[in-house]
């Protein structure tokens, strides 16, 4: 199962993420779009992001990551999608809050999107018992 949400504007971008299924792992991708002249797009390599996770018990985890600006490019636009984390099993099950700040956002940044995939673990049968 996959859920995605795009937040328009300058940020910070806040996403509410349901990580309540204890039988699953979760994968996360970021995506965005930058509308700018082609020569500006060629100079941009990556967006520095400050990612803050807040658990259901209000513990805060923060990290700095980079979103590579590689993707479909036209004369005035670049669309980007990149993996952020895979196989995540949260320390606390429930509703988490993910906030993303773009450090030094380029002109033309249209917002930030998050894709969350829930991966159900296969429950196999034990034929030995």
TADA-V60711 format. One record per backbone hydrogen bond with DSSP energy under -0.5 kcal/mol. NH is the residue of the N-H (numbers start at 1). CO is the residue of the C=O. If there is no record, write none. Layout:
# TADA-V60711
nh:NH co:CO
nh:NH co:CO
This chain:
# TADA-V60711
nh:3 co:116
nh:5 co:114
nh:7 co:112
nh:8 co:6
nh:9 co:110
nh:12 co:100
nh:13 co:100
nh:14 co:12
nh:15 co:98
nh:17 co:15
nh:17 co:96
nh:18 co:16
nh:19 co:17
nh:19 co:94
nh:22 co:20
nh:24 co:21
nh:25 co:119
nh:26 co:88
nh:27 co:117
nh:28 co:85
nh:29 co:115
nh:30 co:82
nh:31 co:113
nh:32 co:80
nh:34 co:78
nh:35 co:108
nh:36 co:34
nh:36 co:76
nh:38 co:75
nh:40 co:37
nh:41 co:37
nh:42 co:38
nh:43 co:39
nh:43 co:40
nh:44 co:40
nh:47 co:67
nh:48 co:46
nh:48 co:103
nh:49 co:65
nh:50 co:101
nh:51 co:49
nh:51 co:63
nh:52 co:50
nh:52 co:99
nh:53 co:61
nh:54 co:97
nh:55 co:59
nh:58 co:55
nh:61 co:53
nh:63 co:51
nh:65 co:49
nh:67 co:47
nh:68 co:66
nh:69 co:45
nh:70 co:68
nh:72 co:79
nh:74 co:77
nh:78 co:34
nh:79 co:72
nh:80 co:32
nh:81 co:70
nh:82 co:30
nh:84 co:28
nh:85 co:28
nh:88 co:26
nh:94 co:19
nh:96 co:17
nh:96 co:94
nh:97 co:54
nh:98 co:15
nh:99 co:52
nh:99 co:97
nh:100 co:13
nh:101 co:50
nh:103 co:48
nh:103 co:101
nh:105 co:102
nh:109 co:106
nh:110 co:33
nh:112 co:7
nh:113 co:31
nh:114 co:5
nh:115 co:29
nh:116 co:3
nh:117 co:27
nh:118 co:1
nh:119 co:25
nh:119 co:117
nh:120 co:118
nh:121 co:23
nh:124 co:122
nh:127 co:125
nh:129 co:126
